[in-house]
Amino acid sequence: MREKGKINAWNRFVHEFSAKSAQYLFLADADIVLHAPGTLWNMYCALENDSKASIATDRPIKDVALCRRKGLLTWISLGASRMTQAADAQLCGQLYCIKATVARNIYLPADLAACEDGFIKSLACTYFLTRPLSANRVIMAPAASHVFEAYRSPRQILNNQKRQMIGQTIVHLLVDRHLRELPLEQKLNLAETLRARDATDPDWLKRIIADHMNSIRFPWQLIPGIVAFRFHALSKLKPLARLFHLPIAIGGFLLSMIACVRAFRALRSGSFNYWPGKGQLIPPDIAPAPMSSESSPTVTIPKIA
């Protein structure tokens, strides 16, 4: 495969390599370990037995949760996971089973840097943005789980949060600022619409990102509701659990604000890759305008050789 990356692998598998007769497709990361016996079968059965659902997920388990001795940072990490999993329609991109008819009307844009699971969930839960959001289109299968390696070092955690923030920003722009405005016919043929857009205008998503960055002045304007989302997740817990998880929510809020600033600076600089030293650069002719000293420190826009 000449072009690397999860986005390309997803598109090639769903639209080229998977059997055309398949009714369900499993998508999984290579670095997870199935935990509960019968996980894949239980996910398949859950989706087969629920005519309204489009995607079945399992329960993701951080590897540190299986350790006998747990330090303070581990408990904080696990508490943050419980808050995330309490929200409705949680889709973990590490492993899920999706109806083939749904998957084949989705094409992941090449410049979708991260959070492709959020993009897929938005489309699946709204029938490709033609209906109101319905959380019951994503279900969790009983007795199904997998284990993944949790981020441990502060650097890994900060980079992952920056990755999430950049990805969520792009998903927000794609779904709420662009695809919702498409004609009904294009929404119902969304895979072909996005595939054609990538083929005929490779920089279309970069321009949307650049326009957004030119229209905002502060990091917390990247995504609507970014300031309150940690506390919204807290509200989903039971009263006693809320009290226990309040310090975690506050810490998560501070972490999110740091991620906001880092993501904001990366996007303003014309790069939307989240790892240091790498960068999918927005071409200089469409990159965001440099920030004025009145709003934020000036960041030089990288040039492509």
WOBEL-V97678 format. One line per field, one symbol per residue. ss: DSSP state (H for helix, E for strand, L for the rest). phi: phi as a letter, one per 30 degrees, with the letter a starting at -180 (. if undefined). burial: b if it has 16 or more other C-alpha atoms within 10 Angstrom, else e. A space follows every 10 residues. Layout:
ss = ???
phi = ???
burial = ???
This chain:
ss = LLLLLHHHHH HHHHHHHLLL LLLEEEEELL LLEELLLLHH HHHHHHHHLL LLLLEEEEEE EEHHHHLLLL LHHHHHHHHH HHHHHLLLLL LLLLEEEEEH HHHLLLLLLL LLLLLHHHHH HHHHLLLLLL LLLLHHHEEE EEEEEEEELL LLLHHHHHHH HHHHHHHHHH HHHHHHHLHH HLLHHHHHLH HHHHHHHHHH LLLHHHHHHH HHHHHLLLHH HLLLLLLLHH HHHHLLLLHH HHHHHHHHHH HHHHHHHHHH HHHHHHHHLL ELLLLLLLLL ELLLLLLLLL LLLLLLLLLL LLLLL
phi = .dcdjddddd ddddcbdddd ddcbbccbdd ccbdcdeied ddddddddcb dddcbccbcd bddddcddcb dddddddddd ddddddddhd ccddaacbdd ddedccbdee cddaiddddd dddddbhiic bddbdddcbc ddhbabcbdd dcdedddddd ddeddddddd deddddcbdd dddeedddbd dddddddddc becddedddd ddddcbcbed cebdiddcdd dddddddded ddddcedddd ddddddddde dddedddddj cbccceibad ddeedbdede ddddcaddbd ddccd
burial = eeeeeebbeb beebbeeeee eeebbbeeee ebebbbeebb ebbbebbbee eebbbbbbbb bbebeeeeee eeebebbbbb ebbebeeebb bbbbbbbbbb ebbbbbbbbb bbbbbbbbbb bbbbbebbbe eebbbebbbb bbbbbbbbeb beeeeeebbb bbbbbbbbbb bbbbbeeebe eeeeeebbeb bbbbbeebee eebebbbbbb ebbeeebebb bbbeebbeeb bebbbbbeee ebeebbebbe ebbeebbbbb bbbbbbbbbb bbbbeeeeee bbbeebbbbb beeeeeeebe beeee
